[in-house]
């Protein structure tokens, strides 16, 4: 049992202002695995005050960027030394298969820290630009201020790193607000920050429920909010930030389409769909969940997807052989089962999967990998983000229709096209309105490349140089001769 009774505020572990606790439940056993202190609005005020002091009066924003880079490199090294502990914790709290937790939930974020440090090390923090009036203009990149980083439960360390690390490298002070389901790994992250000795108040960690989170994003002491979550919650965050004129970036939902052209290999498409999200039971925002295929080959693609997804080994996430674990909570299991029932009711053909527990599983919040075929893009299961292991196969009759189907969505986060002709694939990619796109693969989130969406998938970019710049303001200074 994990028992974390304190919050990390102002560089110290402090008692919360109330005795409220978040109970952590195993998605596999449905039994308690620990408790975490829950922050109140008074605790948020303390955290904002500590971050404001760290930013307004402390050394961190005024430190040479090279020193901040070295601090993050120390954090990355410390992170790597404790990777196995962190992976085991994420496996327990989220039901992520231990192999996936080690690779995607821990090793990848560790690599991203180093990548961000490399970007910051080569970044032009100050430069001169020739002015129109015959004098140079000096451009300074300065930290935006106090940042509220609101992180969901599905890929918590990955998303913590994409927000917190560039903000720290920029010189900001950060308040990390994890989801209740992933509070343990967020506090573990605070342990590592404490171990490397960042200045007090530079990072604060406050697990909290939705009401307290809403208070945080609307707090007048916050200069920037970085939020990842559902599109509905993102709209509420945007409205709260607008009221305060707070800068905000939003990484929201997705319903990404995989377009298979006529020459695409169904087995290759099926593998890409599997690896785009099934490691977390479909609980990944840029998963390929709509597979758009030539009508003449719909059975080939549906059969390949059914064979590939039904072969996934589902079970105890602590077993190294497990390839897919449970969903994070009972409410998620019920939600996904409801969508499966809706798909059947609306006339889609269930090829594999369904609402029953997987074979060999007698408890836990599991859902079978599920494939629907003969799906009309207007159906609920083709339009709404299910956030579970459910894939729909949609037929098209020509490439123009395929692009129209891909674009016929409120979301615009990611997508892919599969073809033996890369140039033809790039031509399709140029026509699909998303923030990210892959050719012959699910979109690979490269730490060097910006990631984000359009339409209801949000705005702003994370990762790459653009991810660092989202935590910077540009100051122009013109100098006249005395």
C-alpha positions as a printed NumPy array, in Angstrom:
array([[  0.   ,   0.   ,   0.   ],
       [  1.208,   3.46 ,  -0.888],
       [  0.327,   6.204,   1.58 ],
       [  1.273,   9.778,   0.631],
       [ -0.059,  12.122,   3.305],
       [  1.616,  15.343,   2.159],
       [  1.641,  17.773,  -0.739],
       [  4.814,  19.158,  -2.313],
       [  4.641,  22.939,  -1.968],
       [  7.452,  25.493,  -1.733],
       [ 10.175,  22.853,  -1.857],
       [  8.843,  20.952,   1.168],
       [  6.398,  18.166,   1.985],
       [  3.538,  19.887,   3.784],
       [  0.354,  18.657,   5.418],
       [ -2.821,  19.492,   3.497],
       [ -5.314,  21.927,   4.998],
       [ -8.   ,  19.222,   5.274],
       [ -8.062,  15.512,   5.994],
       [ -9.499,  14.649,   2.573],
       [ -7.798,  11.743,   0.814],
       [ -7.858,  10.261,  -2.67 ],
       [ -8.25 ,   6.481,  -2.557],
       [ -6.177,   4.712,  -5.196],
       [ -7.863,   1.6  ,  -6.626],
       [ -6.186,  -1.097,  -8.718],
       [ -7.908,  -1.386, -12.118],
       [ -6.856,  -5.044, -12.165],
       [ -7.948,  -6.264,  -8.721],
       [-10.504,  -3.522,  -7.953],
       [ -8.912,  -3.308,  -4.496],
       [ -7.321,  -0.299,  -2.743],
       [ -3.595,   0.13 ,  -3.268],
       [ -3.07 ,   3.375,  -1.377],
       [ -4.152,   6.869,  -0.401],
       [ -2.987,  10.327,  -1.434],
       [ -3.582,  13.68 ,   0.224],
       [ -6.132,  15.767,  -1.695],
       [ -5.439,  19.475,  -2.092],
       [ -8.128,  22.033,  -1.223],
       [ -8.526,  25.544,  -2.617],
       [ -6.503,  26.781,   0.371],
       [ -3.677,  24.431,  -0.629],
       [ -3.858,  25.736,  -4.21 ],
       [ -3.508,  29.275,  -2.836],
       [ -0.394,  28.13 ,  -0.937],
       [  1.046,  26.51 ,  -4.049],
       [  0.366,  29.558,  -6.208],
       [  1.911,  31.773,  -3.54 ],
       [  5.038,  29.6  ,  -3.4  ],
       [  5.341,  29.549,  -7.187],
       [  4.801,  33.314,  -7.417],
       [  7.536,  33.942,  -4.868],
       [  9.875,  31.565,  -6.672],
       [  9.243,  33.332,  -9.946],
       [  8.994,  36.949,  -8.798],
       [ 11.823,  36.893,  -6.237],
       [ 13.72 ,  33.614,  -6.556],
       [ 16.861,  32.722,  -8.503],
       [ 15.423,  30.259, -11.032],
       [ 14.115,  32.692, -13.706],
       [ 17.34 ,  34.689, -13.408],
       [ 19.627,  31.677, -13.66 ],
       [ 21.704,  31.308, -16.813],
       [ 19.826,  28.967, -19.167],
       [ 22.875,  26.699, -19.29 ],
       [ 22.508,  26.075, -15.546],
       [ 18.847,  25.193, -15.971],
       [ 19.838,  22.762, -18.715],
       [ 22.323,  21.064, -16.402],
       [ 19.688,  20.764, -13.673],
       [ 17.344,  18.984, -16.076],
       [ 20.147,  16.668, -17.165],
       [ 20.645,  15.75 , -13.488],
       [ 16.925,  15.094, -13.195],
       [ 16.988,  12.867, -16.283],
       [ 19.889,  10.864, -14.822],
       [ 18.07 ,  10.465, -11.503],
       [ 14.893,   9.501, -13.348],
       [ 16.738,   6.75 , -15.175],
       [ 18.148,   5.274, -11.969],
       [ 14.67 ,   4.869, -10.495],
       [ 12.882,   3.871, -13.699],
       [ 11.968,   0.373, -12.521],
       [ 10.31 ,   1.697,  -9.359],
       [  8.31 ,   4.223, -11.329],
       [  7.205,   1.68 , -13.933],
       [  5.963,  -0.694, -11.223],
       [  4.005,   2.129,  -9.612],
       [  2.349,   3.14 , -12.903],
       [  1.512,  -0.492, -13.621],
       [ -0.243,  -0.732, -10.253],
       [ -2.136,   2.561, -10.317],
       [ -3.208,   2.627, -13.985],
       [ -3.23 ,  -1.   , -15.072],
       [ -0.617,  -0.284, -17.735],
       [  1.169,  -3.511, -18.751],
       [  4.579,  -3.505, -17.093],
       [  6.354,  -3.842, -20.445],
       [  4.459,  -0.816, -21.798],
       [  5.01 ,   1.106, -18.551],
       [  8.767,   0.571, -18.739],
       [  8.969,   1.572, -22.393],
       [  6.377,   4.27 , -23.055],
       [  5.423,   5.521, -19.612],
       [  8.971,   5.832, -18.209],
       [ 11.83 ,   5.287, -20.686],
       [ 10.329,   7.611, -23.303],
       [  9.75 ,  10.489, -20.851],
       [ 13.313,  10.075, -19.619],
       [ 14.592,  10.341, -23.171],
       [ 12.4  ,  13.384, -23.719],
       [ 14.006,  15.2  , -20.787],
       [ 17.385,  14.885, -22.462],
       [ 15.916,  15.937, -25.813],
       [ 14.398,  19.075, -24.267],
       [ 17.687,  19.848, -22.543],
       [ 19.471,  19.583, -25.906],
       [ 16.933,  21.932, -27.509],
       [ 17.326,  24.473, -24.724],
       [ 21.123,  24.235, -24.861],
       [ 21.11 ,  25.385, -28.499],
       [ 18.256,  27.867, -28.205],
       [ 18.826,  31.601, -29.072],
       [ 17.71 ,  33.148, -25.781],
       [ 18.775,  36.584, -27.038],
       [ 19.487,  37.868, -30.53 ],
       [ 19.814,  41.052, -32.549],
       [ 17.622,  41.846, -35.516],
       [ 18.245,  44.704, -37.972],
       [ 15.608,  47.387, -37.531],
       [ 13.94 ,  49.391, -40.298],
       [ 15.025,  52.703, -38.732],
       [ 18.736,  52.024, -38.897],
       [ 19.225,  50.584, -35.431],
       [ 19.297,  47.034, -34.177],
       [ 16.469,  45.54 , -32.128],
       [ 17.387,  43.163, -29.319],
       [ 15.03 ,  40.236, -28.807],
       [ 14.977,  38.527, -25.421],
       [ 13.106,  35.304, -24.75 ],
       [ 11.868,  35.402, -21.165],
       [  9.829,  32.946, -19.067],
       [  6.085,  33.437, -19.2  ],
       [  5.711,  33.195, -15.415],
       [  3.816,  30.805, -13.156],
       [  2.439,  27.788, -15.037],
       [ -0.409,  25.483, -14.069],
       [  0.267,  22.105, -15.718],
       [ -2.881,  19.957, -15.653],
       [ -2.108,  16.356, -16.583],
       [ -4.562,  13.48 , -17.247],
       [ -4.185,   9.889, -16.125],
       [ -3.627,   8.001, -19.37 ],
       [  0.04 ,   8.864, -20.086],
       [  0.892,  10.777, -16.917],
       [  4.684,  10.828, -16.956],
       [  4.866,  11.461, -20.689],
       [  2.53 ,  14.434, -20.354],
       [  4.154,  15.668, -17.143],
       [  7.49 ,  15.793, -18.917],
       [  6.079,  17.501, -22.035],
       [  4.733,  20.315, -19.836],
       [  6.951,  20.614, -16.778],
       [ 10.394,  20.175, -18.336],
       [ 10.166,  22.888, -21.055],
       [  8.501,  25.213, -18.543],
       [ 11.392,  24.708, -16.111],
       [ 13.968,  25.117, -18.86 ],
       [ 12.269,  28.395, -19.825],
       [ 12.681,  29.632, -16.235],
       [  9.045,  29.314, -15.142],
       [  7.694,  28.124, -11.803],
       [  5.197,  25.275, -12.114],
       [  2.204,  23.895, -10.26 ],
       [  1.61 ,  20.314, -11.404],
       [ -1.974,  19.125, -10.933],
       [ -2.197,  15.397, -11.705],
       [ -5.402,  13.459, -12.205],
       [ -6.593,  11.67 ,  -9.054],
       [ -5.973,   8.288, -10.725],
       [ -2.3  ,   9.098, -11.39 ],
       [ -1.405,  11.04 ,  -8.256],
       [  1.135,   8.489,  -7.014],
       [  3.493,   8.849,  -9.964],
       [  3.219,  12.661,  -9.809],
       [  4.367,  12.625,  -6.181],
       [  7.154,  10.23 ,  -7.151],
       [  8.226,  12.841,  -9.723],
       [  8.282,  15.428,  -6.925],
       [ 10.579,  13.113,  -4.94 ],
       [ 13.07 ,  13.187,  -7.816],
       [ 12.894,  16.976,  -8.126],
       [ 13.55 ,  17.298,  -4.403],
       [ 16.537,  14.963,  -4.685],
       [ 18.282,  17.109,  -7.318],
       [ 17.694,  20.286,  -5.318],
       [ 15.733,  22.737,  -7.457],
       [ 15.015,  26.061,  -5.699],
       [ 12.   ,  26.108,  -3.39 ],
       [  8.691,  26.753,  -5.14 ],
       [  9.941,  26.081,  -8.655],
       [  7.853,  22.886,  -8.775],
       [  4.748,  22.268,  -6.653],
       [  2.565,  19.15 ,  -6.866],
       [ -1.082,  19.237,  -5.749],
       [ -3.311,  16.235,  -6.47 ],
       [ -6.928,  17.363,  -6.454],
       [-10.435,  16.711,  -7.689],
       [-12.207,  18.505, -10.537],
       [-13.577,  21.419,  -8.465],
       [-10.156,  22.283,  -7.055],
       [ -8.64 ,  21.924, -10.526],
       [-11.163,  24.44 , -11.852],
       [-10.127,  26.827,  -9.089],
       [ -6.47 ,  26.437, -10.08 ],
       [ -6.916,  27.185, -13.79 ],
       [ -8.978,  30.277, -12.982],
       [ -6.573,  31.561, -10.326],
       [ -5.434,  35.162, -10.91 ],
       [ -1.898,  34.222,  -9.852],
       [ -1.427,  31.923, -12.851],
       [  0.235,  33.292, -15.998],
       [ -0.181,  30.239, -18.235],
       [ -2.248,  27.055, -18.19 ],
       [ -1.162,  23.953, -20.061],
       [ -4.029,  21.466, -20.104],
       [ -4.463,  17.992, -21.542],
       [ -7.853,  16.333, -21.303],
       [-11.22 ,  15.987, -22.967],
       [-12.549,  18.571, -25.393],
       [-15.473,  19.32 , -23.07 ],
       [-13.179,  20.062, -20.144],
       [-10.884,  22.02 , -22.466],
       [-13.706,  24.386, -23.361],
       [-14.272,  25.081, -19.653],
       [-10.56 ,  25.688, -19.109],
       [-10.421,  28.061, -22.081],
       [-13.371,  30.047, -20.709],
       [-11.778,  30.311, -17.257],
       [ -8.494,  31.48 , -18.767],
       [-10.263,  34.011, -20.993],
       [-11.848,  35.603, -17.925],
       [ -8.367,  36.257, -16.493],
       [ -6.606,  36.832, -19.844],
       [ -4.399,  33.888, -18.905],
       [ -2.364,  32.278, -21.665],
       [ -3.474,  28.712, -22.344],
       [ -2.566,  25.741, -24.501],
       [ -4.963,  22.829, -24.908],
       [ -4.23 ,  19.265, -26.029],
       [ -7.63 ,  17.639, -26.235],
       [ -9.475,  14.686, -27.724],
       [ -9.059,  12.818, -30.975],
       [-10.796,  10.466, -33.381],
       [ -7.911,   9.805, -35.72 ],
       [ -8.429,   8.192, -39.113],
       [ -6.125,   5.643, -40.726],
       [ -6.686,   5.899, -44.488],
       [ -5.722,   2.691, -46.29 ],
       [ -5.235,   3.301, -49.985],
       [ -5.983,   0.533, -52.465],
       [ -2.39 ,  -0.744, -52.449],
       [ -2.072,  -0.851, -48.64 ],
       [ -1.338,  -4.158, -46.925],
       [ -4.188,  -4.937, -44.453],
       [ -1.851,  -6.746, -42.037],
       [  0.482,  -3.731, -41.867],
       [ -2.422,  -1.373, -41.287],
       [ -3.741,  -3.612, -38.519],
       [ -0.367,  -3.67 , -36.763],
       [ -0.113,   0.107, -36.916],
       [ -3.604,   0.416, -35.407],
       [ -2.646,  -1.973, -32.645],
       [  0.54 ,  -0.147, -31.723],
       [ -1.082,   3.28 , -31.91 ],
       [ -3.01 ,   2.729, -28.709],
       [ -3.739,  -0.796, -27.57 ],
       [ -0.812,  -0.814, -25.143],
       [ -2.994,   1.434, -22.961],
       [ -6.261,  -0.299, -23.917],
       [ -7.089,   2.426, -26.426],
       [ -6.759,   5.167, -23.813],
       [ -4.445,   7.331, -25.943],
       [ -5.693,  10.495, -27.601],
       [ -3.953,   9.985, -30.948],
       [ -4.919,   6.316, -31.363],
       [ -6.023,   5.284, -34.839],
       [ -9.658,   4.435, -34.138],
       [-11.291,   4.998, -37.569],
       [ -9.884,   2.781, -40.307],
       [-11.023,   4.132, -43.676],
       [-10.646,   1.477, -46.387],
       [-11.627,   0.826, -50.028],
       [-15.14 ,  -0.635, -50.12 ],
       [-13.859,  -3.462, -52.334],
       [-11.382,  -4.51 , -49.592],
       [-13.406,  -3.899, -46.443],
       [-13.531,  -7.586, -45.495],
       [ -9.761,  -7.957, -45.954],
       [ -9.1  ,  -5.065, -43.578],
       [-11.787,  -6.037, -41.057],
       [-10.469,  -9.608, -40.929],
       [ -6.858,  -8.449, -40.524],
       [ -7.82 ,  -6.101, -37.703],
       [ -9.873,  -8.8  , -36.006],
       [ -7.008, -11.297, -36.222],
       [ -4.422,  -8.808, -34.945],
       [ -6.454,  -7.328, -32.106],
       [ -8.   , -10.583, -30.909],
       [ -4.48 , -12.032, -30.622],
       [ -3.473,  -9.37 , -28.071],
       [ -2.736, -10.999, -24.725],
       [ -5.032,  -9.331, -22.18 ],
       [ -4.615,  -9.851, -18.454],
       [ -2.658,  -9.034, -15.309],
       [ -0.635,  -5.895, -16.083],
       [  2.166,  -7.038, -13.763],
       [  2.803, -10.084, -15.976],
       [  5.607,  -9.242, -18.463],
       [  3.772, -11.276, -21.122],
       [  0.632,  -9.114, -20.911],
       [  0.124,  -6.823, -23.879],
       [ -3.045,  -5.021, -22.775],
       [ -4.389,  -4.395, -19.295],
       [ -7.641,  -2.994, -17.918],
       [ -9.138,   0.426, -18.364],
       [ -8.303,   2.885, -15.623],
       [-11.665,   2.952, -13.815],
       [-15.06 ,   1.283, -13.659],
       [-16.648,   4.392, -15.195],
       [-14.362,   3.966, -18.231],
       [-15.298,   0.308, -18.563],
       [-18.996,   1.162, -18.406],
       [-18.535,   4.006, -20.883],
       [-16.783,   1.804, -23.438],
       [-19.297,  -1.017, -23.036],
       [-22.044,   1.533, -23.634],
       [-20.444,   2.564, -26.928],
       [-20.189,  -1.084, -28.002],
       [-23.889,  -1.543, -27.315],
       [-24.616,   1.654, -29.248],
       [-22.619,   0.433, -32.246],
       [-24.606,  -2.787, -32.378],
       [-27.879,  -0.919, -31.95 ],
       [-27.039,   1.52 , -34.772],
       [-26.346,  -1.334, -37.202],
       [-22.566,  -1.718, -37.274],
       [-21.277,  -5.283, -37.689],
       [-19.378,  -6.586, -34.654],
       [-16.406,  -8.518, -36.05 ],
       [-14.623,  -9.333, -32.805],
       [-14.766,  -8.316, -29.155],
       [-17.856,  -7.127, -27.342],
       [-18.877,  -6.301, -23.791],
       [-17.918,  -9.574, -22.058],
       [-14.745,  -9.801, -20.006],
       [-11.76 , -11.213, -21.926],
       [-11.112, -14.94 , -21.7  ],
       [ -9.351, -15.902, -18.491],
       [-10.315, -12.672, -16.713],
       [-12.876, -12.788, -13.896],
       [-12.54 ,  -9.305, -12.413],
       [-11.065,  -5.89 , -13.141],
       [-12.069,  -3.095, -15.479],
       [-11.27 ,  -4.936, -18.703],
       [-12.807,  -4.654, -22.161],
       [-12.049,  -6.967, -25.071],
       [-10.311,  -5.428, -28.109],
       [-13.276,  -4.762, -30.369],
       [-13.637,  -4.241, -34.12 ],
       [-16.744,  -2.989, -35.918],
       [-17.106,  -3.142, -39.711],
       [-19.652,  -1.731, -42.185],
       [-19.648,   1.506, -40.204],
       [-21.136,   4.727, -41.516],
       [-19.073,   7.732, -40.487],
       [-22.23 ,   9.381, -39.116],
       [-22.639,   6.651, -36.483],
       [-21.947,   7.505, -32.862],
       [-19.015,   5.091, -32.654],
       [-17.391,   6.856, -35.642],
       [-17.896,  10.399, -34.348],
       [-17.373,  10.319, -30.58 ],
       [-14.106,   9.628, -28.786],
       [-14.593,   6.281, -27.061],
       [-11.192,   6.163, -25.305],
       [-11.092,   2.404, -25.215],
       [ -9.995,  -0.568, -27.354],
       [-12.663,  -0.082, -30.029],
       [-11.853,   0.332, -33.741],
       [-14.332,   1.016, -36.552],
       [-13.862,   0.162, -40.225],
       [-15.45 ,   2.616, -42.682],
       [-15.646,   2.006, -46.476],
       [-14.931,   4.562, -49.214],
       [-15.207,   4.473, -53.024],
       [-12.473,   6.911, -54.115],
       [ -9.633,   8.827, -52.48 ],
       [-11.543,  12.089, -52.396],
       [-14.259,  10.39 , -50.378],
       [-11.608,   8.905, -48.073],
       [-10.254,  12.38 , -47.332],
       [-13.783,  13.726, -46.796],
       [-14.477,  10.958, -44.284],
       [-11.21 ,  11.622, -42.451],
       [-12.067,  15.332, -42.233],
       [-15.692,  14.69 , -41.245],
       [-14.959,  14.893, -37.531],
       [-14.972,  17.606, -34.9  ],
       [-11.459,  16.471, -33.981],
       [ -8.161,  17.119, -35.714],
       [ -5.369,  15.683, -33.595],
       [ -3.684,  12.989, -35.683],
       [ -4.124,  10.539, -38.542],
       [ -2.287,   8.329, -40.991],
       [ -2.275,   7.098, -44.55 ],
       [ -1.   ,   3.715, -45.754],
       [  0.265,   3.146, -49.275],
       [  3.199,   1.72 , -51.223],
       [  3.6  ,   5.141, -52.889],
       [  5.028,   7.594, -50.34 ],
       [  4.517,  10.636, -52.58 ],
       [  0.892,   9.697, -53.004],
       [  0.656,   9.33 , -49.235],
       [  2.141,  12.78 , -48.712],
       [ -0.439,  14.217, -51.105],
       [ -3.207,  12.693, -48.986],
       [ -1.541,  13.945, -45.789],
       [ -1.66 ,  17.491, -47.141],
       [ -5.445,  17.266, -47.502],
       [ -6.348,  15.931, -44.05 ],
       [ -6.884,  18.661, -41.468],
       [ -4.982,  17.557, -38.38 ],
       [ -2.088,  18.857, -36.325],
       [ -0.034,  15.684, -36.804],
       [ -0.001,  12.911, -39.387],
       [  1.844,   9.714, -40.228],
       [  2.635,   7.996, -43.499],
       [  2.698,   4.198, -43.224],
       [  2.666,   4.385, -39.428],
       [  0.67 ,   5.709, -36.541],
       [  1.908,   9.211, -35.817],
       [  5.208,   8.902, -33.941],
       [  5.519,  11.548, -31.215],
       [  9.114,  12.591, -31.85 ],
       [ 10.493,  14.819, -29.058],
       [ 12.069,  17.013, -31.738],
       [  8.763,  17.668, -33.549],
       [  5.785,  19.735, -32.333],
       [  2.632,  17.881, -31.309],
       [ -0.899,  19.252, -31.051],
       [ -4.234,  19.512, -32.768],
       [ -6.741,  21.683, -34.571],
       [-10.533,  22.031, -34.321],
       [-11.891,  20.425, -31.132],
       [ -8.51 ,  18.791, -30.509],
       [ -7.24 ,  22.067, -29.11 ],
       [ -4.55 ,  24.613, -29.872],
       [ -0.928,  25.243, -29.017],
       [  1.963,  22.831, -29.468],
       [  4.039,  20.624, -27.213],
       [  7.399,  18.934, -27.897],
       [ 10.17 ,  20.269, -30.085],
       [ 11.424,  23.834, -30.086],
       [  7.808,  24.974, -30.278],
       [  7.12 ,  23.233, -26.971],
       [  9.824,  25.291, -25.279],
       [  8.651,  28.507, -26.919],
       [  5.126,  28.035, -25.579],
       [  6.541,  28.922, -22.137],
       [  8.388,  32.02 , -23.339],
       [  7.456,  35.621, -24.029],
       [  9.438,  37.701, -26.523],
       [ 10.602,  41.125, -25.395],
       [ 11.766,  43.633, -28.026],
       [ 14.338,  46.21 , -26.916],
       [ 15.402,  49.11 , -29.15 ],
       [ 18.435,  51.182, -28.169],
       [ 19.221,  54.72 , -29.306],
       [ 22.712,  56.207, -29.129],
       [ 23.208,  58.534, -26.113]])
